[in-house]
Amino acid sequence: GCDGSVLLNSTDPNILTEKSALLNSNSLRGFEQIDEIKIELEPACPGVVSCADILALVARDATVKVGGLSWQVFLGRIDGAGSFADEVTGSLPERRDNFTKLVETFAKVGLDAMDMIILSGGHSIGQVHCGAFFERLYNFQGLNITDPSMDPEFAAMLKAQCPPTKPLEFMALDATNGTFDSTYYLDLLTNKGLLESDVALLSDPLGVEYANKAVQDPDTFLLEFGMAMIKMGNIPASDPYGWRKHCAFTEPKL
């Protein structure tokens, strides 16, 4: 959440926050690191640095730490005061989305098809529950078979590490998980994508073209990823509050 609302805990047992939404629960992790950063910052500059800005900075620094490039992060985000689980539904891409649906979801926050394809490269350092791709492994289209488009050796490896009895085990989303690079796109081109939404990228010529470009010129991908991250949630120097158009957030009264 670009207003930090994804960090909020519920103060009412009857209200679920974004953090507890089905798509986020047991998926988003690392909240304690944000808390630790905030604790360190408060004595130095109390009440100045928002958790939303911390998220933006950490996203940049974590990307650099695992091999990506840096980008400039303008500051000044104000933390949201509300967080509701039902706002997550329909706002995040889902594992079974096709190319058209993915484009539509990104368009809601001002991002185009190319932004979606580039930002999908963030799966280079992502992980997913095994259960998220069980259908492709064990019951493709309800036929009790493995998706025939999946590389057979890759499918066999997945079945060994993700038996039906372990849906909550984690699997890396690309072969070099932990290193930010363009291997995610190479995996897609060699039929080793995990999620239906990953494979969907290659259903459109734009996705195929970009995947090949990223594999052939990984440095350009790293640069373009940083530029897409800026577009996704940075604060333009000329419009310090323009980022709010991406948030379901009401301007506070000062």
N, C-alpha and C positions, 0 to 999 in steps of 0.2 A: 504494500500500500504506500503510495507516494505521500500520504499524510501521516504515515506511521501507525495507522489504525490497526494494522495486522498484528501489532505488538500488544494490544490491549487485552487484559483479562476481564472477564465478566464480574460485575459487582452484584448481579442478580442471578441466582441459580436457574431461573426460568428463561434466561436470555443467553443464547450462544453467540460468541464473537466470531470474527473472521478466522481467528486462530483455531477455533474449534469446528469450523465448517468441514463438511465431509471431505472436500477436495484438499483441505489443508491439514486436517488432523492426522498425526503420525507421519506427516510428509514434510512439512516445514520444520526445520530444526535450527538450533544455534541461538535461540532467544537469550540464553544465559550470557552469551558473549556480548550481545547488545547491552544487556544490563550492566555487565562489568565495565564496558566502555563509558556508559552514562555515569556510573559511580566515580570513575576516575576524572571525568570532565567536570562534574558539579563543583568540587572544591576549587578548581582553577577558575571557572567562570560560571557561577551559579545561575541557573535559569536562562542561559543564553543559547546553548546548542540543542536543537530539537532532536528527538529520536528519529524523525523523518530524515533530517540531514545526516545523521549517523548512518542510517541505512544506505543512503546514496554514496557516502564516502566508503563504507565497508564493501559495497558492491564493486566499486572501482579498485580498491586495494586488494581485495580477495582475488579479483581477476588477474591483477598484476602478479600476485604471489604465485599463481599456478601457471604463469607463462604468457599471459595476455599483455596487451599494451595499455598504457594509462590514458586518461582523458581528463579534461578540466571539469571540476564539479563546482558550480556556483551554489552558494548557500543562501538560506533564508526561508526554508520551508517551515510551516507552522504545523505542529502536531494536531491531528484530529482528536475530538473528544468522544466520538462514538464509534462503535464497531459492531456490525451485525452480520451473522452468518449467512442470512438469506441474500445479502448483497453479493456474495461470492458466486452463487449459482448464475450461470450465464455470462459471467464476467471473465472467467478464466478459460483458456483452451482446454479441451478434454481429450483423453487418450484415443477416443474413437472418431474424432472430428476428421472430416475430409478436407480437401484443399479449400473449397469454397467456404466452408464453415470457419476454418482457421482465418482466412482473409477477413471475413465479416467480423470476427471477434476482435482482431487487431484494429480494424477500421474504427471501431467504437471509441478508441482512445487516440485517434489521429495518426495511426501507423498504416502504411500501405503493404502490399503483397511482398515487396522486396524486403521491407523491414521485418516482416514475419519470418521470411526464409533465413535472413541473417541472424536474427535473435534466436531462432531455433538452434543455432550453433552453440548456444549456452548449454545445451544438453551434453556438450563435451565433458562437463564436470558434474553432470547430474546423475542421480540414482533413482530407481523406481521399484516399487514393490513387485515381486514376481507375479502376484495375482493380477496385475494390470495387463499382462500379456498372455495369461493362461489360455484365453480363447484361441489365440493364434497357434499356441503350442499343442493343445489337446482337443479342441472342439471347433475348428475353423468352420464358420458358417453353419454350425450345428451338425456337422458331419462326422464328429469324433476323429478328425484327422488333423495333421499339422499343416499350417498354411504352406501350400506348395511353392509359393514365391520365396520362402525363407531358405537361405543356404542350409543344406542338410547337415553339414558338420556343425554349423553354428547352432542349429536347432537341437542337435544331440547334446551339445555342451550345456545349453539352457535347461534341457530336461534333467540333466545330471545335477545341476545346481539349484533348480527350481522344481522339485517334485510337487505334485498336486497337494501334498500335505503341508507345504510351507508357503502359503500365499503371501506372508508378511516378510519373507526374506528380501533383502535388497539386491538389485542387480545394477551394475554400471550401464549407462546409456551409450557408452562407446568403448572401444578397445583400449584407449589410453586414459581412462578415467583418472582424474587428479591432475592431468596436464591439459591446459587450455590450448587446443589446436584444432585443425580441420578434419581430424580423424572421423568425427561424427558423420561428415558428408561422405567420406570414403566408405564407411560402413553401409550407408544407405545405397551407394552405387554398387556394392558387392552383396546386396541382399542380406545385410546383417543389422537391419534396423529392428528395434524392439517393439515400439508402439505403432498402432495403426496410424496415428497422427504423424509419426515420423515418416513412415512409408508414403504417406499421402503427399509429402513434399515433391516426390518424383512423379506424381500423377499429372503434373503441369509442366510444360516446356520451360517455364521460367525457373522452376525448382531444379530441373535437370541441368539447365545451363549454369545456374549458380553453384550447384554441388560440384560440377566439374571444374569450374573456375576456382573454388575454394581449395580443392585438392591440388590443383596445378600451381596455385599462387597463395599459399597459406598466410603469408605476411599481409597481403591485401585483405584477406578475410579478417584478420585480427584488427586491422585499422578500421574496416567498415563496421565491425561489431561495436567498437568504441563510439563511432559516429551514430550508430543506431541507438546505443544506450543514452547518448546525449539527447537525441530526439525523443526518446521514450519518457524521460523524467527530469532532465536538467532544467535549470532556471536560466533562460536566456538573459544575457547581461542587459539587453535593451528592453526587456519586459520581465522584471523580477517576479511578477505574480502571474505570468502567463501559464505557468505549469498547472495552475489550479483547474484549467479546462479538462485535465486528465483525471481529476479527482471528483468523487461525489462528496463535495465538501463545501460548506457554506462559509463565505468570507466572515471572519470574526469582527465583532465591533470593538474598535480600539478606544 
